[in-house]
Amino acid sequence: MPAFVKKNMPASPTEEHYLKKELYRLIKEEDEVFDFLQNAVLDGIWYWNLEIPEDEWLSPEFWQLFGIDPSTRAHSSSSWQDIIWQQDLPQVLQNFRAHCADPHHPYDQIVRYRHRDGHTVWVRCRGVAIRDAAGKPVRMLGAHTDVSELFRARQSLEERAQELEHSNRKLSEFADRAAHDLQSPLGTLIQLLDLVNFSDSEQEVEKLMRSALERMNGTIRGLLDYARSGAQSIHLTEVDSALLFHEIQQDLAAEIQAANCKIEVTPLPKLPSDELLLRQILQNLLANAVKFSPPQRSPEIRIACMDRGETWLFSCQDNGIGIPPDKLDDIFLPFRRLNGKSDFPGTGLGLASCQKAAEALHGRVWAESILGQGSCFFVELPKSQTVKQA
């Protein structure tokens, strides 16, 4: 039986911990300790005589991982090279040679083996060369870890991502067709209204009809924007966000002037982004800041961007009506409105589209607010996206 040392005081920072020393001794002296580590942590080990390259001991677990009876296989390097994927063997040998030449180069790679029943086993193969006094590699100790489940999960996620991308493309195509098919008759109805001579008593009816048609047209445009957010292929270019925001202000000039809105814009950066998606985000945020303002005060809006190292943080701060604290997440849900259409017209899709667009750009959007005093919307976008040259 092994002798144990009782020690309650922790080791000093410079002193090797007594439990580590005890464990190393047990591994040397007690076979069952080594067997436990091999069976519980590893899926097979191997020990290779580099001076006689064909001589290599491979543990039973090594072969059992591939559904092979260990008694049917010789302890040789050629035996495992028969079942490894031949496309992966050059990488293994290249790493082996590099590790023998430089101990700092890791012998660590994921390779594929052929199971006895024909399926593929993904294995993380690690090893370390044992060198003689002159530094020459004479032996090599290695370990296998089965990572097949991780690779199957990754493959499943990749397939699901492809299905979602295909579904998004179909959704975008459907939205385009549906918008065209719905907007055409709406346009016809509006033209017909222009041809009808309404009497004075019918003016209110005409007003209601036009208002309903305009709301329906706005909803169709909102649905189209929401469907397109993230459904399209991302086209990254270097976007001058200052110039982009200037164009957005021009597009919203009528609303800004009607609201007697004051807008302060701090310097905005050039950044890798999809211009259409970034425009959609900033335009929705500015339009909301202009719209959601109490009648007793003019909107005051501040647009800024902060360099946060790995990301850009855009902010749109206003002095509007504010948002209840318990509704700050709800506002990004499709068709979720906190105010009546008679007070603030809209489709309830603007912020949902912003969120989808930000996620498509690998970013995020959120809000902070004080009810009755104003809100600040934040959009964080990564800097590390690769710009495609036009």
N, C-alpha and C positions, 0 to 999 in steps of 0.2 A: 504494500500500500504506500502511496506517496506521502511524504511528510509535508505538513503545511506550516507556514509561518504566520503567527497572529501579529497583526500590526494595525493599530487604530489610527495612528497619525498619518496624514497624507504626505506623499513625497514632496520634497522641495522642487521648484521649477527646474533645477539643474540635475536633479537626481532621477535616475530611471525608476519608474514606479515598480514597487515590489510585486504587484499582481501581474504586470507584464513579464517580469523575469520568471515568476512562478509558472505562468502559462507556457512560456517558451520551453521551460524545463519539462513540463508535462507532455508537450508535443514530442520532445525527444525521447522521453522515457515510456510513455503510455500510448500504445498503438490505438486504443479505442478513442483517445482524444483526437488524434490525427484523422481517424476514420470518420468521426463525427463531423469534423470541419469539412472533409471532402464531400460527405453525403448531404449535409445540411446546406452548404453554401455553394458547392460546385457541382457540375454535371460531368465530371471526368477530369483526370489529370494525366500528364505525360512527362516522361523524363528521358532526355535524348542524349546519347553519346555522340558529341560532335566530332570526336576523333575517329569514330567508326560510324559514319552517318546512317547506315542501314539499321543500326541497333537503337531501338527506341521502345521503352516500356510504356504501355498504355493501360490505364486502370480498367477494370471491368465496366465501371460506370460509363467510361468513354464510349465503349461499343454499344452498351445497352441503350444509350441515348438515340442510337440510330436503328434500334430493333435488331441488333446483331448479337448472336451468341458469342461471348468473348473467347470460348474454347475453339472456335472455328477460325480465329484470326491470329496471325503471327505478330510478335512484338517487333515491328519493323516500320520504318518511315514510309515505305512504299505502300503499306497496307491502308493507311488513312488517305494517301494521295489517290487511291483508286475510287474513293467515294466522295471526295470533295468536288464541288463544281469546278470544272477545269477553267472556267472564266475567272474564278477567284484565286486560283493557285498562283498566278504570277504576282499578285499583290502580296500574298503570304510570303513568298520567297524573297520578294524585294524588301519587305519589312524585316525579314530575318537577316538578310545580308546587312542592311543598314544598322540594325541593332547590334550585330556582332562587331561592326566597325566602330560604332559609337554607342556606348551604354546609355547615353542620354536620349537616344532615339527610341521611343516606346515600341515594343512589339505588342501591338494591340489593334485588332481589327475585327470586323464582323464579316463572317463568311458563311457560305451555304454548303450543306452536306446533303447527300441523297439518302433518305431513309430506306430501309429494306422494302417497305410497301410502296415506295415510289414518290412519296411526298417530300417536300423540302424542309430541312431543319436549319433554322438560322442560329448561328453560334457566335458568341463573342469569345475570341481566342486570344489569350494573353500569355506572355512568357517572359522569362528573364534568363539571360546567359550567365552561367557560372564560370568564372575565369581563374586561370592559374596565377602563380606569383608574378608572371611576366605580363599579365593582362590578356592572355590569349583565351578566347572562349573554348572551353573543353566539354561543358555539359549545358543543357538547357532544361529548365523546369517550366512547365506550362499548365494552364487550366482552361477548361471549357465551361461556359455558362450558356444555357439554352435561353435564347431571347425570341423564340418563334412567336410566342403569344403577343409580344410587343409589336413585332412586325406585322402580324395578322391584323392587330388592332389598327396600326397605322394604315395598312392597305385598305381596311374597311372605311376608315375616315377619309382617305383620299378618294375612294369610290363614291362615298356619300357626298363629298365636296363637288365631284364632277357631276353627280346627279342634280345637286342644288344649282350648280352653274347652268346646267342644261335647262332646269326648270325656270330659273330666272330669265334666261334668254327667251324661253317660250312665253313667260309672263309679259316681258317687255314687248314682244311681237304682238301678243294679244291686246295689250294696252294700246299700242299704236293703232291697230285695226279698229278696236272698240271706240277709241277717241274719235277717229275719223268718221266711223259709221254713226256715232251719236251726235257729233258736232254738226254734221251736214244737215240733218233735219232741224236741228236747233236754229241754224242759220236761216233755213227756209222759213221757219215760224216767225223769226224776228223780222224778216223781209215782208212777210205777209201782214204782220202788225203795222208796218209802215204804209201798207196799201189801204188799210181800213180807216175810214173816217169815223172816229168815235165822237159821239155827241158829248155835250158837257156833262151829262149825267153818267156817261160811261167812262169818263177820264180815270176814275179811281180803279175801275176794272182793268183798263189798259195798263195802268201803273203796276197793279198787282201781277199781271201777266208778264210784263217785262222784267219785274223783279224776280219772279220765279224762274224765268228762262235764264237770266244772268246768274242766279245761284246754281242752277243746274250746269251751266257752262263752266262755272268756276269749280264745281265739284269734279267734273270730267277732267279739267286741266290738273287739278290736285291729284286725282287718282293716277293720271299719266305720269306726273312728276314722281309720285311715291313709287310706282311700279318700276320706273327707270332708275331710281336711286339704288346703285349697287348692282343692278341687273346688267348694265352695259359693261363692255370690256374697259378696264381702266387704262387711260392713255396719259401717262405721266410726261409732263414737260416742266420746264422752269417757268413758274407763274409769278408774275409781278403782282402781288396782292394789293399794293397801293393803287396801281393802274386799274386793276380789276374792280376795286371798291369804288373808284371814281366813276367807272362806267355804271356800276350798280346805282350810285346816287343819281346819275343822269336818267336812268330808267325809271326811278321812283321820284323824279323831280316834282311831278304834279302832287303826289301824296305828301311829300315833304313840305312843299310850299303851302298846301291847304292847311296843314297842321301847324304852320308857323314854327317848324322844328329847327332846333340848333344842334348841329352835329360837330363834334370835335374828333379829329382823326390824328392819332399819333403815327410816327413812322412805321410803315408796314414792310415786311421783308419779301424778298424773292425766295421761293421755296419749291421743291419738287411736289407736284400735285396734278390732279386731273382738273383742268380749268372749269369744265362744266359742273362737276360736283362741288368744287369750292365755291363757284358762283351761286349755286343753289343754296348752299349753307349760309353764306354771308347775306344773300339777298333776303332769304326768309327771316333771318335774325333782325336785319335792319327794318324790314317791312313790319314785323311784329312790334318792334320798339317804337315805331312811329304810330302804329295803330292803337296799341293798348295803353292809352294815356287818358287820364281823367279830363273832362271838358274844362275844368277850372284852371288848368295850367298847361303851358306849351311843352311839348316833349324836348328833353335835353338828353342827348345820346353821346357816349364816348366810346370810340372804337380804338382798341389797342392790341398790341401783340408783344409777348414776352419771350425772350430766348431762355429756354429751360435746359440747355445742354443738348439732350438727345431729342427734344421735341420743341415745337412752336406752340405757344398758348395764346390763341386769339380770345378776346373778350369784347362783349357788347353790353355796355351798362346804360340803363335808362332810369328815368324818374317816374315811371308809369304806375299802373294800378297795383303791381305786385302780385304775388302768387302765394296762396296759403301753404305753409310748410309741409303739410301732409299731402299736397298735390304736386310736389315738384317732380315726382317720377311719372305721374299720370299724364302730364302734358305732352310726353313724347309718344303716347299711344295713339294709333290712328283713330280719327274721328272723336277724340276725347276733347271736349270743350268745357271750359270753366265758366264761360259767360254766354249770355243769350245772343242769338244771331242778330236781334234787333239792336243790341248795344254795340257789338263788334262783329261785323260780317266776316265770314270765312268758311273754309271747308273742314277745319280740324285736322288737316293733313300736313301742314307746313313743318311743324317741329318733328313729326314722325319721319318726314322725308329728310330733314336735317340729320337725324340720328342714323338713318340707313346710309346716307351719303358719307357721314363721318366714319362709320364702321367699314364701308367699302374702301376708305383710304387708310384703314388700320388705325383710326383715331377714335375719339369719344367726344361726346357732348353732354353737358349737364348745366344746371342752373342753381343760382343762389338768389334769395329774394326776401324782402320784407314787405308784408302786405300793406298796401296803401302808400308805400314810399318808393318802390322801384325794384328792378331785377337786374341781374348780371348773368348773361349766358356765356359759357366757356366752351371753346372748341380746341382740343389738343390733338395735334397732328405730328407724326414722326418725321424726323429729318432724314432718316436713313434710306428712304425710298430711292430707287435707282431711276434717274431721269432717262427717258428714251429720246434719243436725238431725232429730230424731225427730218 
